[in-house]
Amino acid sequence: MANTAEDNFRIEVWDKDEEALVETINRSPDSMVSQAAWQAAIRRRPGMLLIHYNSRHVMEKIVTPGEVKIPPQTIIDGSVHAGLDVSLGDLREWHKLRAWCKNCSHHAEVKPAALIRKYGKAALFSTVERALFCTSCDRGGPVSLEIHKLPRN
């Protein structure tokens, strides 16, 4: 996933020794969206080290309370499976989706309605990401989905 100047807030999950990045939960240009994602990450990632960034600066860093409930084999390429991620039905009309190719950094807007028609409202992002492919590079993927808010104009 390519870094853009607009996505200055992010939340990362690290192993307890802070040696390996497990996943990036959220990238957002919006502080309020990032704060909501931070609160949700604390609830949904028990026993994990979370770091909340504003650009390069650490805003918050905690080991969440509780025991780790995610077996290591369920974390594949930064996606968390089995009900721990967003479903397509959680999207609202003011959300837009952007797909990023992890190989070539090609990005494109994706219509949520088209994904819902194809995969259903209950489909999780991790499932949809594995089914999508890049139309730009020869290798065809892997693809990561990002949620952004539509501008207010």
HELIX and SHEET records of a PDB file:
HELIX    1   1 SER A   31  ARG A   44  1                                  14    
HELIX    2   2 PRO A   72  THR A   74  5                                   3    
HELIX    3   3 LEU A   88  ASP A   90  5                                   3    
HELIX    4   4 PRO A  112  TYR A  119  1                                   8    
HELIX    5   5 PHE A  125  ALA A  131  1                                   7    
SHEET    1   A 4 LEU A  21  SER A  28  0                                        
SHEET    2   A 4 PHE A   9  TRP A  14 -1                                        
SHEET    3   A 4 LEU A  49  ASN A  54 -1                                        
SHEET    4   A 4 HIS A  57  VAL A  63 -1                                        
SHEET    1   B 2 ILE A  75  ILE A  76  0                                        
SHEET    2   B 2 SER A  79  VAL A  80 -1                                        
SHEET    1   C 3 HIS A 107  VAL A 110  0                                        
SHEET    2   C 3 HIS A  95  CYS A 101 -1                                        
SHEET    3   C 3 VAL A 143  LYS A 149 -1                                        
END                                                                             
